[in-house]
């Protein structure tokens, strides 16, 4: 990897803002192995349990009535180094962010070459750049591993008695990312969704995600261009884009909150000071009882996380099969 004529700016520099002179950092290449994409057909399909009245093809969740604010389109996120070139100039900030998340960087062995023998006033600055890149690559690898563990631990939905409700939310959820996604208060949008009473929580999650996904892009049918992949690369359909990470994260975190797992105490596995936590004090009459109940709640949250991912993956696949005509969504098949 050769870094040429770049600048380092600001007190908290971006990855791409590095040097004002020619610098070289090399990485030896290692064989690149293709990612294995999670087979979406393994996702559990639920069957609708209630027959609605009237025209079954006109369901409220498929209508899009909100007024959408037109926003200026921005270029898609870079997928290759070539995408980071703007008017013949390499945007090193974009390139660095893409590089540290790439499979090439994850499988490469860093070598420092003659950097160990250099002397002079710039040597510490050069080492800070190398250490920064190495740390970012390591962090990206760790994030991928954590994501894989979170979504592949279980194959069936847990039997815990719970329900998906917007009333369980402990915070507001606002979507504000680059177009074609629109600025939305997901709490208000979710309040307009009504689950089927007899559906288990997993099917309710799928229905909730279909409700949101059909309303968060402008134009609405743009959502059909996206997919969710376990490794974020090498999917079956090369034409599909990866659902942006901020969108995926907020949708999963909101569903987790709607299941009743939104308290911070349930998310932290390391020891922490819970002496001032009202929620923790409500878990039992003594410290031993509270600790045991908190551990159970954390285990429940861990069991639901893979199912939330699969529900979002399934819902997005369903929406891609829908048709969008005359301002409403039409499912390709309705089963009762």
Secondary structure, DSSP 8 states (H G I E B T S, - for coil): -EE-S----SSS--TT---SS-EE--EE-----------GGGS---------SS-TT--GGGB--S------------SSGGGGEETTEE-HHHHHHHHHTSHHHHH-EE--GGGGG--STTHHHHHHHHHHHHHHHHHHHHHHHHHHHHHHS-SS---------GGG-SS--EE--STTB--EEHHHHHHT----TTS-HHHHHHHHHHHHHTTSBSSGGGGGGEE--SSSS--S-TTSEE--HHHHHHHHHHHHHHTT---GGGT--S----TT-HHHHTT-SSHHHHHHHHHHHHHHHHHHHHHHHHHHHHHHHHHHH-EEETTEEE-S----
